[in-house]
Amino acid sequence: SAKQARDRRFQAILPIRGKIINVEKAGMARALRNEEIKAIAAAIGAGIGKDFDITKSRYRRVIIMTDADVDGAHIRTLLLTFFYRYMKPLIEHGYLYIAQPPLYRVKKGKKVYYVYSDRELEDLLKRIGDAEVQRYKGLGEMNPEQLWETTMNPQNRYLIQVTLQDAELAELLFTVLMGEDVEARKKFIMEHSKEVKNLDI
């Protein structure tokens, strides 16, 4: 859908097959043998690790676009950790973004609304009354036109610019939750278990 939806004049799509390697555990040598990592590095064209040169980047915006679910959040965190570890200047120069696909499509008569949070949905339904509500489970559920209109069209899309603080937090969480230190992971889970909203079992 994304390949069909893009505007070829200024947008390129690099599909990632499933979850990329956990660079936190793999280390540089194994990460560089991973096909997905090699594809990302080749697409951006600015090197990797100590050899990364922001002036050679082919793009001024690198946008992570994943499903708005637990798996999508995991893939996003893996990618953020990779960029933070091996392409940090992308973040420092404000080149890295996260796309925000809608969570719901709401239809009332002939009018269609795209909604990006549960709170927004609640407010909209209070305003317009009963309507047909479709919950998007993933980007693949949208046809190219819907994906362009909601997530890829620069006129309408919501992008979140990744800051160094965001990446540091993602990297810290990832180190604790996916690293080798079992005690640190156990402690973190026990301290934060009551804050869990979306539990994937």
LINDAFEN-V370798 format. One record per pair of residues at least 12 apart in sequence whose C-alpha atoms are under 10 Angstrom apart, sorted by the first residue. I is the first residue (numbers start at 1). J is the second residue. If there is no record, write none. Layout:
i->I j->J
i->I j->J
This chain:
i->1 j->139
i->1 j->140
i->1 j->141
i->1 j->142
i->1 j->143
i->1 j->144
i->1 j->145
i->1 j->146
i->1 j->147
i->1 j->148
i->2 j->14
i->2 j->15
i->2 j->65
i->2 j->139
i->2 j->140
i->2 j->142
i->2 j->143
i->2 j->144
i->2 j->145
i->2 j->146
i->2 j->147
i->2 j->148
i->2 j->151
i->2 j->152
i->3 j->15
i->3 j->144
i->3 j->148
i->4 j->143
i->4 j->144
i->4 j->145
i->4 j->147
i->4 j->148
i->5 j->143
i->5 j->144
i->5 j->145
i->5 j->146
i->5 j->147
i->5 j->148
i->5 j->149
i->5 j->151
i->5 j->152
i->5 j->153
i->6 j->144
i->6 j->145
i->6 j->147
i->6 j->148
i->6 j->152
i->6 j->153
i->7 j->148
i->7 j->152
i->7 j->153
i->10 j->59
i->11 j->59
i->11 j->61
i->11 j->152
i->12 j->43
i->12 j->59
i->12 j->62
i->13 j->43
i->13 j->63
i->13 j->65
i->14 j->36
i->14 j->39
i->14 j->40
i->14 j->43
i->14 j->64
i->15 j->36
i->15 j->39
i->15 j->40
i->15 j->65
i->16 j->35
i->16 j->36
i->16 j->37
i->16 j->39
i->16 j->40
i->16 j->66
i->16 j->75
i->17 j->35
i->17 j->36
i->18 j->36
i->18 j->71
i->18 j->72
i->18 j->75
i->19 j->36
i->19 j->71
i->19 j->72
i->19 j->74
i->19 j->75
i->19 j->76
i->19 j->78
i->19 j->79
i->20 j->34
i->20 j->35
i->20 j->36
i->20 j->37
i->20 j->74
i->20 j->75
i->20 j->76
i->20 j->78
i->20 j->79
i->20 j->82
i->21 j->33
i->21 j->34
i->21 j->35
i->21 j->36
i->21 j->37
i->21 j->75
i->21 j->78
i->21 j->79
i->21 j->82
i->22 j->75
i->22 j->77
i->22 j->78
i->22 j->79
i->22 j->81
i->22 j->82
i->22 j->174
i->22 j->178
i->22 j->179
i->23 j->37
i->23 j->78
i->23 j->79
i->23 j->81
i->23 j->82
i->23 j->83
i->23 j->85
i->23 j->86
i->23 j->174
i->23 j->178
i->23 j->179
i->24 j->78
i->24 j->81
i->24 j->82
i->24 j->85
i->24 j->171
i->24 j->174
i->24 j->175
i->24 j->178
i->24 j->179
i->24 j->180
i->25 j->175
i->25 j->178
i->25 j->179
i->25 j->180
i->26 j->179
i->27 j->85
i->28 j->48
i->28 j->49
i->28 j->85
i->28 j->86
i->31 j->82
i->31 j->86
i->32 j->48
i->37 j->79
i->37 j->82
i->40 j->79
i->40 j->83
i->41 j->57
i->41 j->86
i->41 j->87
i->42 j->58
i->43 j->57
i->43 j->58
i->43 j->59
i->44 j->56
i->44 j->57
i->44 j->58
i->44 j->59
i->44 j->60
i->44 j->62
i->44 j->87
i->45 j->57
i->45 j->58
i->45 j->59
i->46 j->58
i->46 j->59
i->46 j->87
i->46 j->90
i->47 j->86
i->47 j->87
i->48 j->83
i->48 j->85
i->48 j->86
i->48 j->87
i->48 j->88
i->49 j->82
i->49 j->83
i->49 j->84
i->49 j->85
i->49 j->86
i->49 j->87
i->49 j->88
i->49 j->89
i->50 j->86
i->50 j->87
i->50 j->88
i->51 j->86
i->51 j->87
i->52 j->86
i->52 j->87
i->52 j->88
i->52 j->89
i->52 j->90
i->53 j->87
i->53 j->89
i->53 j->90
i->54 j->87
i->54 j->88
i->54 j->89
i->54 j->90
i->54 j->92
i->54 j->93
i->54 j->95
i->55 j->89
i->57 j->90
i->57 j->95
i->59 j->90
i->59 j->95
i->59 j->96
i->60 j->90
i->60 j->93
i->60 j->94
i->60 j->95
i->60 j->96
i->61 j->90
i->61 j->94
i->61 j->95
i->61 j->96
i->61 j->97
i->61 j->98
i->61 j->161
i->62 j->90
i->62 j->91
i->62 j->94
i->62 j->95
i->62 j->96
i->62 j->97
i->62 j->98
i->62 j->99
i->62 j->161
i->63 j->95
i->63 j->96
i->63 j->97
i->63 j->98
i->63 j->99
i->63 j->152
i->63 j->159
i->63 j->160
i->63 j->161
i->63 j->162
i->64 j->76
i->64 j->79
i->64 j->80
i->64 j->96
i->64 j->97
i->64 j->98
i->64 j->99
i->64 j->100
i->64 j->159
i->64 j->160
i->64 j->162
i->65 j->97
i->65 j->98
i->65 j->99
i->65 j->100
i->65 j->101
i->65 j->139
i->65 j->151
i->65 j->152
i->65 j->159
i->66 j->98
i->66 j->99
i->66 j->100
i->66 j->101
i->66 j->138
i->66 j->139
i->67 j->99
i->67 j->100
i->67 j->101
i->67 j->102
i->67 j->103
i->67 j->136
i->67 j->137
i->67 j->138
i->67 j->139
i->67 j->140
i->67 j->141
i->68 j->99
i->68 j->100
i->68 j->101
i->68 j->102
i->68 j->103
i->68 j->116
i->68 j->136
i->68 j->137
i->68 j->138
i->68 j->139
i->69 j->103
i->69 j->136
i->69 j->137
i->69 j->138
i->69 j->198
i->69 j->200
i->70 j->198
i->70 j->199
i->70 j->200
i->71 j->138
i->71 j->200
i->72 j->138
i->72 j->139
i->74 j->174
i->76 j->98
i->76 j->170
i->77 j->167
i->77 j->169
i->77 j->170
i->77 j->171
i->77 j->173
i->77 j->174
i->78 j->170
i->78 j->171
i->78 j->174
i->78 j->178
i->79 j->167
i->79 j->170
i->80 j->96
i->80 j->97
i->80 j->98
i->80 j->162
i->80 j->166
i->80 j->167
i->80 j->168
i->80 j->169
i->80 j->170
i->80 j->171
i->80 j->174
i->81 j->167
i->81 j->168
i->81 j->169
i->81 j->170
i->81 j->171
i->81 j->172
i->81 j->173
i->81 j->174
i->81 j->175
i->82 j->167
i->82 j->171
i->83 j->96
i->83 j->167
i->83 j->171
i->84 j->164
i->84 j->166
i->84 j->167
i->84 j->168
i->84 j->170
i->84 j->171
i->85 j->167
i->85 j->168
i->85 j->171
i->88 j->164
i->88 j->167
i->89 j->164
i->90 j->162
i->90 j->163
i->90 j->164
i->91 j->161
i->91 j->162
i->91 j->163
i->91 j->164
i->91 j->165
i->91 j->166
i->91 j->167
i->92 j->162
i->92 j->163
i->92 j->164
i->92 j->165
i->93 j->162
i->93 j->163
i->93 j->164
i->94 j->161
i->94 j->162
i->94 j->163
i->94 j->164
i->95 j->161
i->95 j->162
i->95 j->163
i->96 j->159
i->96 j->160
i->96 j->161
i->96 j->162
i->96 j->163
i->97 j->158
i->97 j->159
i->97 j->160
i->97 j->161
i->97 j->162
i->97 j->163
i->98 j->158
i->98 j->159
i->98 j->160
i->98 j->161
i->98 j->162
i->99 j->150
i->99 j->151
i->99 j->152
i->99 j->157
i->99 j->158
i->99 j->159
i->99 j->160
i->99 j->161
i->100 j->116
i->100 j->150
i->100 j->151
i->100 j->152
i->100 j->157
i->100 j->158
i->100 j->159
i->100 j->160
i->101 j->114
i->101 j->115
i->101 j->116
i->101 j->136
i->101 j->138
i->101 j->139
i->101 j->142
i->101 j->147
i->101 j->150
i->101 j->151
i->101 j->152
i->101 j->157
i->101 j->158
i->101 j->159
i->102 j->114
i->102 j->115
i->102 j->116
i->102 j->117
i->102 j->135
i->102 j->136
i->102 j->137
i->102 j->138
i->102 j->139
i->102 j->146
i->102 j->147
i->102 j->150
i->102 j->151
i->102 j->157
i->102 j->158
i->103 j->115
i->103 j->116
i->103 j->117
i->103 j->118
i->103 j->120
i->103 j->121
i->103 j->134
i->103 j->135
i->103 j->136
i->103 j->137
i->103 j->138
i->103 j->139
i->104 j->116
i->104 j->117
i->104 j->118
i->104 j->120
i->104 j->121
i->104 j->133
i->104 j->134
i->104 j->135
i->104 j->136
i->104 j->137
i->105 j->121
i->105 j->132
i->105 j->133
i->105 j->134
i->105 j->135
i->105 j->136
i->105 j->142
i->105 j->146
i->106 j->121
i->106 j->124
i->106 j->125
i->106 j->130
i->106 j->131
i->106 j->132
i->106 j->133
i->106 j->134
i->106 j->135
i->107 j->130
i->107 j->131
i->107 j->132
i->107 j->133
i->107 j->134
i->108 j->125
i->108 j->128
i->108 j->129
i->108 j->130
i->108 j->131
i->108 j->132
i->108 j->133
i->109 j->131
i->109 j->132
i->112 j->131
i->112 j->132
i->112 j->133
i->113 j->133
i->113 j->150
i->114 j->133
i->114 j->134
i->114 j->146
i->114 j->149
i->114 j->150
i->115 j->133
i->115 j->135
i->115 j->150
i->116 j->150
i->116 j->158
i->121 j->133
i->139 j->151
i->173 j->185
i->173 j->188
i->176 j->188
i->176 j->189
i->177 j->189
